[in-house]
Amino acid sequence: MLHHRQQATESRDMANPEQPSAQSDDPVHRAFFYGTLMVPEVFFTVCYNLKIVPDVVARQHVFTPAILHGYCRRRVKSADYPGITEDAGHSVFGMLAEGLTKANLDKLDIFEGAEYERRTVKVKVLKKVGDVTGEGNMEGEEKDAQVYVFLPTQHLEQKEWDLEEFKREKLKLWTRGDHIFADCDPEEPATVAAAV
């Protein structure tokens, strides 16, 4: 059964409140976001339980348009979020998020859940963003990043996920800290692929 992360729950964060902090001894990481997390407010809600974080925290994280080749993004049935699967003939537009800590990745693993596997991939930063088909994209530097790949492919529609539709119709719900981890099981986080 698919978890519906956006439905109401009293987050376990209430029992263990965590103040946002840009201080960390952890090494920094990168992730490629291609769905709800492309919107920084959703990322901040997941990782800091706040839609708008203090400037010192916001400056820790840099979001840059990027493209991931060899994957295809599709809507997940009966859900507000997409999944990607390997597909040599396609590419996925998204955001490269830099400055992530291990603590951020741990929260993202729980948020994504067992439907996803976190893998290391190579993405290309976009110097220029083209149209929705990718026409006019100008690719730049290649960087390693973590990405969440959807595993139960039978739950994917053939339809592409629409970021603008999500922002218009669902974003308010997805930036409520007491709702963001609904049906997420800390005992069933995303799996992490072995390093190649």
C-alpha positions, 0 to 999 in steps of 0.5 A: 500500500502506498503511503500518503505522506501529505495526510494529517498526523502528529509528527514524531517531531513533537516528541523530539523537537529539533531546532534548525541549525546550519552548524554541522560537523557532517560532510556535505552532500548533494541530492537531485530533486525531481518532485515535491522537493524541487520546491525549497519550502517543501525541503525545509518543511521535511528537514527542519519542520519549517516552511521558511527557515532562518537566513543562516539555514537557507544560505547553507542550501543551494538549489540549481536547475539540473538534468538527469539523463537516463531516467523517466519521471511519471506520476504515482497513482493516487498520489501528489508526487512522482517517481523516476525509473531508469530509461535510457531514452529519457531525461528528467529536469529537476533541482540539484540541492547542495549543502545537505547534511547526513541528518538531512539525508536521514530525514529525506530517507524517512520521508521517501520511505520504502517505495524508493531507493537512494542512489548516487547518480551523475547530473548536469547543472543547467547553465540555461533552462529551456522549454518544458521539452528541454529544447534550449537547455544549456548543460554545464558541469557534471556532479555526483548527487543522491536521487530517490528511484521509485521501486514499485513501478506497477504504481506509476502512471504513464503520465508525466508529473506536473510541478506547476499543477502541484504548486497551484493545487497541493503546495499549501498542504505539503508545507505544513510541518504537522502533515509532512511525515503522515504515514511515513514509517521511521522503521521503513526508510528508503533503501540506500544502493551500494556504492559502485 
